[in-house]
Amino acid sequence: MELQLQGSGSVKVSDETFGQEFKEALVHQVVTACMAGTRAGNSQQKSRSDVRGGGIKPWRQKGTGRARAGTIRSPIWTGGGATFASRPRDYTQKINRKMYRAAMCSILSELVRQDRLVAVDDFGVTAPKTKELAAKLADLGLQKVLIVMDDPDDNLYLAARNLPGVAVCDSSSADPVSLVGFDKVLISKGALQKIEERLS
């Protein structure tokens, strides 16, 4: 199949990457797994065994008229440990390479069907000026957009960082979460070919 480039010309892409049916369940699973993998999971509290002190019984078991107590570091005491102390946790979910590639192809194909994938021969700015980039995007009718380039320069990164709803990444960093999170995806011809090679 062929994708029309913005302005003039076209680029030939394979149906295996850009002509697949949309598999919602698979895309949801892969996107969820990618987002779960970014969770820190490093929350940690001290239980009664982790808190310093409390090695001696505060008073004898019987005869004082007070409740039994074995340690001053009990969770019901001030300065005691947490009752259900949180521990570091790994939230990552296993996704097979074949599933990841299928989800990426499904997302790219759906972007093409919904006219959300805007292909250009090349895209960039001459200086790190937000105003220049905003004008270029306005000419293309784009607002909330992910710009995927083969090798984006620093000028493009710097010009885009103050624009809300605009992000820049290279072809190797384009993942399912970023592709589905924007209204439009502006992609260069070189990035298209690299992504196709990566998913083939």
C-alpha positions as CSV (number, residue, x, y, z in Angstrom):
1,M,0.0,0.0,0.0
2,E,1.0,3.6,-0.4
3,L,0.8,6.5,2.0
4,Q,0.4,10.0,0.7
5,L,3.0,12.4,1.9
6,Q,1.8,15.8,3.1
7,G,2.4,18.2,0.3
8,S,3.4,15.9,-2.6
9,G,4.6,12.4,-3.3
10,S,3.9,9.1,-1.6
11,V,5.8,6.3,0.2
12,K,5.3,2.6,-0.2
13,V,4.7,0.6,3.0
14,S,3.8,-3.0,3.6
15,D,0.4,-4.3,4.4
16,E,1.9,-6.5,7.1
17,T,2.7,-3.4,9.1
18,F,0.1,-0.8,8.1
19,G,-2.8,-3.0,6.8
20,Q,-3.7,-5.1,9.8
21,E,-7.1,-5.3,11.5
22,F,-7.5,-3.6,14.9
23,K,-7.2,-6.0,17.8
24,E,-8.5,-4.0,20.7
25,A,-8.0,-6.7,23.4
26,L,-4.3,-7.1,22.4
27,V,-3.7,-3.4,22.2
28,H,-5.2,-2.9,25.6
29,Q,-3.1,-5.6,27.1
30,V,0.2,-4.3,25.7
31,V,-0.6,-0.6,26.6
32,T,-1.5,-1.7,30.1
33,A,1.7,-3.7,30.4
34,C,3.8,-0.8,29.1
35,M,2.3,1.6,31.6
36,A,2.7,-0.8,34.5
37,G,6.3,-1.2,33.7
38,T,6.9,2.5,34.3
39,R,5.5,2.3,37.9
40,A,8.3,2.8,40.5
41,G,6.9,0.4,43.1
42,N,9.6,1.4,45.6
43,S,7.3,2.4,48.5
44,Q,8.6,0.9,51.7
45,Q,7.6,1.3,55.3
46,K,8.9,-0.3,58.5
47,S,7.1,-3.1,60.2
48,R,7.4,-3.8,64.0
49,S,10.4,-5.9,63.3
50,D,12.2,-3.1,61.3
51,V,11.7,-0.3,63.8
52,R,14.7,0.2,66.1
53,G,14.3,-0.6,69.8
54,G,11.6,-2.6,71.6
55,G,13.8,-5.5,72.5
56,I,12.7,-5.6,76.1
57,K,9.2,-6.3,77.5
58,P,8.0,-2.9,78.8
59,W,6.5,-4.4,82.0
60,R,5.8,-7.8,83.4
61,Q,3.0,-9.9,82.0
62,K,0.7,-10.0,85.1
63,G,0.0,-8.0,88.2
64,T,0.3,-4.4,86.9
65,G,-3.4,-3.9,86.0
66,R,-2.3,-2.8,82.5
67,A,-2.8,-4.6,79.2
68,R,-0.3,-7.2,78.1
69,A,2.6,-5.6,76.1
70,G,5.6,-7.4,74.6
71,T,7.3,-4.5,72.8
72,I,7.1,-0.7,72.7
73,R,7.3,-1.0,68.9
74,S,3.9,-2.5,68.5
75,P,1.8,-0.8,65.7
76,I,-0.6,0.5,68.4
77,W,2.2,2.4,70.2
78,T,3.5,5.8,69.2
79,G,6.8,5.2,67.3
80,G,5.8,1.7,66.5
81,G,5.9,0.0,63.1
82,A,3.2,0.0,60.5
83,T,0.6,-2.7,60.7
84,F,0.7,-3.7,57.0
85,A,4.0,-2.2,56.0
86,S,4.3,-1.7,52.2
87,R,7.3,-3.4,50.5
88,P,9.0,-2.7,47.2
89,R,7.1,-4.3,44.4
90,D,7.7,-5.0,40.7
91,Y,4.7,-4.2,38.6
92,T,6.1,-5.3,35.2
93,Q,4.0,-7.7,33.1
94,K,5.5,-10.1,30.6
95,I,4.7,-9.3,27.0
96,N,6.0,-11.5,24.3
97,R,7.9,-9.9,21.4
98,K,5.4,-11.3,18.9
99,M,2.5,-9.7,20.9
100,Y,4.3,-6.4,21.1
101,R,4.9,-6.3,17.3
102,A,1.3,-7.3,16.6
103,A,0.0,-4.5,18.8
104,M,2.2,-1.9,17.2
105,C,1.1,-3.0,13.7
106,S,-2.5,-2.9,14.8
107,I,-2.1,0.6,16.2
108,L,-0.3,1.9,13.1
109,S,-3.0,0.4,10.8
110,E,-5.8,2.0,12.8
111,L,-4.0,5.4,12.7
112,V,-3.9,5.1,8.9
113,R,-7.6,4.1,8.7
114,Q,-8.7,7.0,10.9
115,D,-6.5,9.5,9.0
116,R,-4.5,10.2,12.2
117,L,-1.1,9.4,10.7
118,V,0.3,12.3,8.9
119,A,3.4,11.4,6.8
120,V,5.9,14.0,5.6
121,D,9.1,13.8,3.6
122,D,10.9,15.7,6.3
123,F,10.1,18.0,9.1
124,G,12.1,20.4,11.3
125,V,12.8,23.9,12.5
126,T,15.8,26.2,11.7
127,A,16.1,27.4,15.2
128,P,14.9,26.3,18.7
129,K,11.9,28.6,18.5
130,T,8.5,27.5,19.8
131,K,6.8,30.1,17.6
132,E,8.3,28.7,14.4
133,L,7.2,25.1,15.3
134,A,3.7,26.3,16.3
135,A,3.3,28.0,13.0
136,K,4.4,24.9,11.1
137,L,2.0,22.7,13.0
138,A,-0.8,25.3,12.5
139,D,-0.2,25.1,8.7
140,L,-0.8,21.4,8.9
141,G,-3.8,21.7,11.1
142,L,-2.2,19.9,14.0
143,Q,-2.5,20.6,17.7
144,K,-2.1,17.6,20.0
145,V,0.5,15.7,18.0
146,L,3.3,13.3,18.4
147,I,6.2,14.1,16.1
148,V,8.2,10.9,15.2
149,M,11.4,11.6,13.3
150,D,14.2,9.4,12.0
151,D,16.8,11.5,13.8
152,P,15.3,14.6,15.5
153,D,17.8,17.4,16.2
154,D,18.0,19.5,19.4
155,N,16.2,22.4,17.8
156,L,13.1,20.4,17.4
157,Y,13.2,19.1,20.9
158,L,13.7,22.5,22.4
159,A,11.0,24.1,20.2
160,A,8.4,21.5,21.2
161,R,9.0,21.3,25.0
162,N,6.9,24.5,25.7
163,L,4.0,23.5,23.4
164,P,1.2,21.7,25.4
165,G,0.1,18.5,23.8
166,V,3.2,18.2,21.5
167,A,5.9,15.7,22.0
168,V,9.0,14.6,19.9
169,C,10.6,11.2,19.7
170,D,12.7,9.2,17.4
171,S,11.6,6.1,15.5
172,S,13.1,3.7,18.1
173,S,11.3,5.4,21.0
174,A,7.8,5.2,19.5
175,D,5.8,2.8,21.7
176,P,2.1,1.8,21.9
177,V,1.4,4.2,24.8
178,S,2.7,7.3,23.0
179,L,1.1,6.3,19.7
180,V,-2.4,6.0,21.2
181,G,-2.1,9.0,23.5
182,F,-2.2,11.7,20.8
183,D,-4.8,12.9,18.4
184,K,-2.4,12.8,15.5
185,V,1.0,11.3,14.7
186,L,3.3,13.3,12.4
187,I,5.9,10.9,11.1
188,S,8.8,11.4,8.6
189,K,9.4,9.2,5.6
190,G,12.7,7.9,7.2
191,A,11.0,7.1,10.5
192,L,8.3,5.2,8.6
193,Q,10.8,3.0,7.0
194,K,12.8,2.4,10.2
195,I,9.6,1.4,12.1
196,E,8.6,-0.9,9.3
197,E,12.1,-2.6,9.4
198,R,11.9,-2.9,13.2
199,L,8.4,-4.6,13.1
200,S,9.0,-6.9,10.1
